[in-house]
Amino acid sequence: MQIGYSENFLKQQEKAPEHVRILLKERIRIFSRDKFDGVLNNHKLMGKMKGLRSINIGGDWRALFVELSSGDVIFKAIGTHSRLYK
């Protein structure tokens, strides 16, 4: 599995607080070993976000991604729960 990042994700990551960026690196490391590790709470999204999945980064922060048919993953967005799910 290869992990990619959308331009939008990279911009949002840059604006995130430092402690969130540190947690994100740790979560991506965990994700690359086992994308269903319990700490991630990896789950499908419904409604207008159908086709995306979400993992917990820490506190109220989430990262959204899409899994391609090849098994590769592209992270699309990162933000607080309330920002992402408006």
FITI-477346 format. One line per field, with one value per residue (C-alpha): x, y, z; residue number from 1. Coordinates in pm, whole numbers. Layout:
% residues N
east = c(X:...)
north = c(Y:...)
up = c(Z:...)
resi = c(NUM:...)
***
This chain:
% residues 86
east = c(0:126:5:-45:-165:-384:-273:-567:-455:-99:-223:-454:-174:56:-208:-270:-120:222:92:-158:116:321:21:-52:298:250:-96:29:308:49:-179:99:152:-216:-485:-741:-543:-793:-633:-724:-1097:-1090:-1447:-1656:-1839:-2199:-2417:-2244:-1906:-1982:-1669:-1440:-1305:-1193:-926:-880:-569:-620:-882:-1131:-899:-970:-805:-1019:-896:-1005:-888:-826:-905:-530:-524:-335:-464:-489:-546:-785:-847:-750:-935:-1155:-1471:-1692:-1496:-1489:-1847:-2040)
north = c(0:343:653:983:1325:1571:1931:2031:1788:1923:2283:2192:1999:2303:2512:2254:2312:2156:1893:1776:1749:1537:1312:1287:1152:889:793:766:537:318:333:215:-94:-171:58:-98:-58:23:357:488:410:369:388:456:783:814:1068:1338:1192:841:685:846:696:866:802:969:1180:1297:1482:1624:1596:1358:1273:1176:948:748:396:325:-7:-74:-65:263:545:919:1143:1420:1639:1694:1903:1909:1703:2013:2160:1844:1734:2060)
up = c(0:-94:89:-93:13:-175:-208:14:286:280:312:602:772:753:934:1207:1553:1609:1854:1589:1325:1566:1638:1265:1193:1463:1334:974:1097:1273:968:736:954:1025:888:1122:1445:1721:1810:1463:1476:1097:969:658:623:507:333:131:234:115:-35:222:541:861:1122:1460:1496:1851:2051:1802:1501:1212:880:582:307:7:-66:-432:-599:-609:-229:-225:-5:-59:241:135:442:803:1057:1361:1361:1342:1048:841:895:847)
resi = c(1:2:3:4:5:6:7:8:9:10:11:12:13:14:15:16:17:18:19:20:21:22:23:24:25:26:27:28:29:30:31:32:33:34:35:36:37:38:39:40:41:42:43:44:45:46:47:48:49:50:51:52:53:54:55:56:57:58:59:60:61:62:63:64:65:66:67:68:69:70:71:72:73:74:75:76:77:78:79:80:81:82:83:84:85:86)
***
